Amino acid sequence: MTRLATLFFLLSLIGGCDSQNFGSSENAQGKVLETEFSAAKREAGEGDALAQIRLGEMYALGQGVPQDSIQAASWYRKAAEQGHENAQFRLGMMYFLHWPNFQRDYDQAAHWFKKAAKQSNVAAQSVLAGMYTKGQGVPLDDVEAAFWFRKSAEQGWGPSQFMLGARYANGEGVPQDDVRAVYWYRKSAEQGDSLSQVNLGVMYKNGRGIPQNYALAMAWFRKAAEQDFTYGQLNLGLVYKNGEGIPQDYAQAAIWFRKAAQQGFASAQLHLGTLYANGQGVPQDYIIAHKWFNLAASQGDTSAIKNPSLISKEMTPQQISEAQTAAREWSAKPINIIGMKMSPTR
């Protein structure tokens, strides 16, 4: 995702300017954008904060005017200095993301995020919390991070609900508490967050903070898997492979391992290769098994590194060559990185 697309996405999460004043910029082109820019510039010059934000956005994203980060920041700053929390957040994001031709400055980012966060801007609270976890522009402080994640989570912000759940699960900045971890994972999972769905499934599977329930673990893994999230697919495949709370089903395991493996997930590639090597749920095929083992091993999966040499003992030199060619050809294909967004917190 480009920096421009990243900011546009983040800004869309907290809402844009008053659509009744400015209309939908997404489809506006040509003369419409020129008219919109002129109106925004006139009103912004008169001190209208919403117009200043809209003008900043147009400069930031190059809508109806050449992209200009300096001008974008200048107009965001004017609205931010009027106390507009949305502008404060946007200006903070420009410093935080290292915008084109604009110097990244974590101190300035934290300064503006704090102002927006104190006005209950959920996204600013969440990003500020993340900065405390890394010591970016603020002291490294897990307690302060948890404080701001909670502020945002209590307003219903899914990403912060997930992070607060993870902090309770791991005892970071708060006392370790599996019950509270489950509470916050569930809040986020019910909003469709795939990471939270997987983590909630893990909590059900292991009986952490909640009575063990394989059926509900499987249900949450499936919700994440159907969003094309690799960890959901892997965990659902493992439930089928190991027969956890259900009859063992290698064929279903292979289906879900394959979905994650095709996105480049090494653990899923290893498990899929094992099924092919043993003929479990799929026809036994050493060439395909070797291919998946190779691909997993090439990513540094220590469990997979020895497998290609072991299975090679059952293969002819021609079969090994075919498997290696297949692995190289597969590696050259683009993969879906969306499902690889980050690993769950266990």
SVG drawing of the C-alpha trace seen along z (x, -y; Angstrom):
<svg xmlns="http://www.w3.org/2000/svg" viewBox="-25 -35 44 79">
<polyline fill="none" stroke="black" stroke-width="0.4" points="0.0,0.0 1.5,-3.4 1.8,-6.2 -1.0,-8.1 -3.3,-5.1 -2.3,-4.4 -3.2,-7.9 -6.4,-7.9 -7.4,-4.6 -6.5,-5.8 -8.4,-9.1 -11.4,-7.3 -11.6,-5.3 -12.2,-8.4 -14.4,-10.1 -13.8,-12.8 -15.1,-16.4 -18.7,-17.3 -19.9,-15.6 -22.8,-17.9 -20.4,-20.8 -17.9,-19.1 -19.5,-16.2 -17.8,-12.8 -14.2,-13.5 -13.7,-9.9 -15.5,-10.1 -15.1,-13.9 -12.9,-14.7 -11.8,-17.6 -14.0,-20.7 -15.8,-19.4 -12.6,-19.0 -11.4,-22.4 -14.6,-24.0 -14.4,-22.2 -10.8,-23.3 -11.6,-26.9 -14.5,-26.8 -12.5,-25.1 -9.6,-27.5 -11.9,-30.5 -13.6,-29.2 -10.3,-28.0 -8.9,-31.5 -11.8,-32.8 -10.9,-30.5 -13.4,-27.7 -11.8,-24.7 -13.6,-22.1 -12.6,-23.8 -9.0,-23.9 -9.1,-20.2 -10.6,-19.5 -8.0,-21.7 -5.3,-19.9 -6.7,-16.6 -6.8,-17.7 -3.1,-18.8 -2.1,-15.6 -3.8,-13.3 -3.3,-15.3 -7.0,-15.8 -7.7,-18.6 -4.2,-20.0 -0.7,-18.7 0.3,-16.7 2.0,-19.0 2.8,-17.8 4.0,-21.2 0.7,-22.8 -1.3,-19.9 0.4,-20.2 0.0,-24.0 -3.7,-23.8 -4.1,-20.9 -2.1,-23.0 -4.4,-26.0 -7.4,-23.8 -5.5,-22.0 -4.6,-25.2 -8.3,-26.0 -8.6,-22.9 -10.2,-20.6 -9.3,-17.1 -9.6,-15.6 -7.1,-18.1 -4.8,-17.3 -4.9,-13.7 -4.3,-14.2 -1.3,-16.5 0.0,-13.9 -0.3,-11.2 1.7,-13.3 4.6,-13.4 4.1,-9.8 4.1,-8.3 7.0,-10.2 4.8,-11.8 6.3,-12.5 8.8,-15.4 7.8,-15.8 10.2,-15.0 9.1,-12.3 9.1,-13.6 7.8,-11.3 8.0,-14.1 5.6,-16.3 3.4,-13.3 3.1,-12.5 2.4,-16.2 -0.6,-16.4 -1.9,-12.9 -2.0,-13.8 -4.1,-16.9 -6.5,-14.8 -6.5,-12.0 -7.5,-14.3 -10.5,-15.2 -11.4,-11.5 -10.3,-10.9 -10.2,-7.1 -7.7,-6.7 -5.3,-9.2 -5.6,-7.4 -4.8,-4.1 -1.8,-5.4 -0.5,-7.2 -0.8,-4.0 1.2,-2.2 3.9,-4.9 4.2,-4.3 4.8,-0.6 7.8,-1.5 9.1,-4.7 8.4,-6.7 8.3,-10.4 7.3,-9.5 9.0,-7.4 8.6,-3.6 5.7,-3.0 3.5,0.0 1.2,-1.4 0.6,-4.6 0.1,-2.5 -2.6,-0.4 -4.2,-3.6 -4.7,-5.0 -5.7,-1.6 -8.4,-1.5 -9.6,-5.0 -10.0,-4.1 -11.3,-0.6 -14.0,-1.9 -15.3,-4.0 -15.7,-0.8 -12.5,-1.1 -11.8,2.5 -8.0,2.3 -7.6,0.9 -9.9,3.6 -7.7,6.2 -4.5,4.6 -6.0,4.2 -7.0,7.9 -3.4,8.8 -2.0,6.7 -4.2,8.5 -3.3,11.9 0.5,11.1 0.4,8.9 1.9,5.9 1.1,2.6 -1.8,4.3 -2.0,7.3 -2.2,10.6 -5.8,11.5 -7.2,14.0 -10.8,13.2 -10.3,9.6 -8.3,10.6 -11.3,12.7 -13.6,9.8 -11.7,7.4 -10.9,10.0 -14.6,10.7 -15.5,7.0 -13.2,6.7 -14.0,10.1 -17.7,9.3 -16.8,6.3 -15.1,8.7 -11.5,8.3 -9.8,11.5 -6.9,11.3 -9.2,11.1 -11.3,13.9 -8.2,16.2 -7.1,15.1 -10.6,15.7 -10.6,19.1 -7.3,19.9 -8.6,18.9 -11.6,21.2 -9.4,24.0 -7.0,23.8 -9.6,23.0 -7.9,19.7 -10.2,17.2 -13.2,19.1 -14.4,22.8 -12.7,24.9 -15.0,25.3 -13.7,26.7 -16.9,26.0 -16.7,22.3 -13.0,22.3 -13.6,23.7 -16.4,21.2 -14.1,18.3 -11.3,19.8 -13.7,20.2 -14.9,16.6 -11.2,15.5 -10.5,18.1 -13.4,17.0 -11.9,13.5 -8.9,15.0 -6.7,14.6 -3.9,17.1 -3.8,17.7 -7.5,18.5 -7.0,20.9 -4.1,22.6 -5.9,23.0 -9.0,24.3 -6.9,26.8 -5.2,27.9 -8.6,28.5 -9.5,30.8 -6.1,32.5 -5.9,33.2 -9.6,34.0 -10.0,31.5 -13.6,31.8 -14.7,33.2 -13.9,36.3 -10.5,36.1 -10.9,34.9 -7.7,34.7 -9.5,33.6 -10.9,30.5 -7.5,29.9 -5.9,29.9 -8.4,27.4 -7.7,24.9 -3.9,25.5 -3.9,24.9 -5.7,21.6 -3.0,20.3 -0.1,22.0 -1.1,20.3 -0.7,16.9 2.9,17.8 2.3,18.9 5.2,21.2 3.5,23.1 0.6,24.0 3.0,25.0 4.7,27.4 1.5,28.9 0.2,29.2 3.4,30.8 3.1,33.4 -0.4,34.3 0.9,34.9 3.9,36.9 1.6,39.2 -1.3,39.3 -3.7,37.9 -6.7,36.2 -5.0,35.9 -3.4,38.4 0.2,39.1 2.5,37.1 6.2,36.6 6.7,34.0 4.0,31.7 5.1,32.5 8.7,31.6 7.6,28.3 5.7,27.2 8.5,28.3 11.0,26.3 8.8,23.2 8.4,23.4 12.1,24.0 13.0,21.1 11.2,18.8 13.3,20.2 10.8,22.6 13.1,24.8 10.6,27.6 10.6,27.8 14.3,27.4 15.1,31.1 12.0,32.4 13.1,32.0 16.2,34.1 14.2,36.8 11.6,37.1 14.2,37.0 15.2,40.5 11.8,41.7 12.2,39.7 14.0,40.1 16.4,37.3 13.9,36.3 11.1,36.0 13.3,33.8 14.1,31.6 10.4,31.2 9.6,30.3 12.4,27.7 11.2,26.2 7.6,26.1 8.8,24.3 10.7,21.7 7.8,21.1 5.4,20.7 7.8,18.3 7.7,16.0 4.0,15.5 2.6,12.5 0.9,13.4 -2.0,11.9 -0.3,10.0 -3.7,9.0 -4.0,12.4 -0.5,12.1 -1.1,8.8 0.3,9.9 0.5,12.9 -2.0,13.4 -0.9,12.8 -1.0,16.0"/>
</svg>
